[in-house]
Amino acid sequence: MMQRIGLTVRPASVADVPSLVELRLANAEAHLTLDPGIYRVPQREAVVRHFTAVLADGAGRDGVLVAEDHDGRVVGMIEVLPLSDPPEHQILRPEPSARVHTVVLPAARGLGVGSALLAAAQRWATDRGITYLSAGIHHRNVDAVRFYRRHGYTDASRSLGRRVDQAGGAD
């Protein structure tokens, strides 16, 4: 059963940078447990520079929304990152699309924060003509997979990869 707390979801501002940095770094730490070969904890200063630059441009391309609890504390964020259309020479059909990244503080999970952020992100995207949202999720992140599935997201593609032997030579 999902409890609701008094939430306000709003566009992030430069004043939110410290909260956004903490959310990004906490999310990075959590992802290290999924796969330390893929994920890292970025330098705090780099995260500060990123969010400061994104939010300083009021007409920015990317959307960053935050959820505040009834005490005004930022307990979650969602980024909506519009994607470029595929080049004309590729086989993919162009469709206005974006990637979403949701982060909710562990203490605020199960309270409707992620759902409120995702609904706000969908409105943000719709207002800008974006018709398709995707979320890149590590296959071991079962909570995130469950969350997005609950909100109608389905398997859209599969990404396979391997490390390339830098010494050369094929198997």
N, C-alpha and C positions, 0 to 999 in steps of 0.2 A: 504494500500500500504506500502510495506516495504522499508524503506530507508537503504542504506548501508553506513557504515562508513569505513574508512581505518582500517582494522583489521589485526592483526597478531595472529594466534593461534599457540602455541608452548608448549612443555613440561614445566611444572613448575620446578623451581629450589629452592634451599634453600633461595635464595634472595627474592622469592615471598611469603615466609611464612607470613609476615605482611598483605599482601593483601588477602591471603587465609583465614587468621583468621578473617578479617573484613567481607569477604563474608560469611563465616560459621555463624558468630554471627548475621549478618543481616538476613540471611536465617532462623535462629532459631527464631528470633523475629517475623518474618512474619508467621512462622508456629504456634507460640503461639496463634495467632488469629484464626487459623483453629480449634485447639483442645488443650487447655492448660492441659487437662488430659493426653495427650500422649506426647506432646513436651515440651522441656525445653531449656533454654539457657545454654549451657555448660560453665564451667569456662574457661576464656581466656587462662590461663596457660596450661590447658589440651589440648586445640586446638593447641596451639603453639607446645607442645611436640609431638602431633600426626603428624602434617605436617612436622615438623623437622625430625622426625624419618623416615617417609615415603620417604621424598625427599633426605635424607642423603644416602640412599641405592640406588645407581644408577641402580642396577639391580632389583629394587623392583618389587613385584608382581602386585601392583596396579598402574594404570595410573592416573596422575593428569595433566591436560592440562589447560592452561590459555589463555584468549583472551585479547589482548592489543589493545587500540584504537590508533589513529595516533599520540597521544602525549606520548605513552608508558605507559599509565595508565591501570592497570588490571581492566577490567570491567566485567569479568565473568570467571567461571571455570567449568570444568566437571571432575568428578572422574569416573573411570572405575574400578570396583571392581570384579575381577574374582571370580567365585563361585566354590566350590568343587563339584565334581561329587557325585551323591547320592550313598550311600553304596549299595553293591551288594544285600542286603536283601530287599531293597525297590523296589517299582513298577515303579518308574520314570526311563525313559531311560536316560542314560548319554549323555550329549551334552555340548561341551565347551561353557560356558555361563558366562555372567558378568552382574552386575547391574550398571546402570549409575545414577549419581546425577548431575544435572545441576543447576548452580546458576548464575544469571545475575543481575547486579545492576539495580534497578528500572529505573534510568535515561537512561540506555542503552537498555532497552527493546524495541522491535519493530524495531530494527536496523539490525537484522540478526546475532546478537552475539550468541544466543542460537543455531541457525541453523548451524553456522560455528563450534561451539564447538561440536555439535552432529556429524557432518560429520567427524571431526578430531578424535573423539572418535571411530567412526565406523572403520576408517582406522587403528587406534591403535589396536583395537580388532582383525580385520582381519589379520593384520601382525603377531598376536600371535596365530592364529588358532581358535579364538573365533568365533562361528557361531550364537550365540543368545544373544541379549541384552534385558534387561528388566529395567523398571523404576518403583519403588514403589512410588505411589502417593496417598496422602490422598484424599478421594472422594470429599471433599469440595474444593480442590485446582483446580478449573475449568480452570484457565489459563494454568496450567501445563498439565492437561488432554488434553486440546485443542492443546497445543504445540506438545506433543508427538503423538497424533492422526494425526496431519498434517504431521508428519514424518513417518507414516506407522505403528506406534505402535497400537496394538489392545488389547482388554481385553484378558488376558491370564489365569487368575485365579481370584478367589475371596477369600479374607481372612476374616473369621468371627471370632469374639472373644467376650469374656465377662470376667468381673472381677470375681474372685473366692472369695467367702465369707471366709475370714480367720478364722472366728469363727467356721467353720465347719457346717456340715448339708447340705443336698441336698434339693432342692425344690420338 
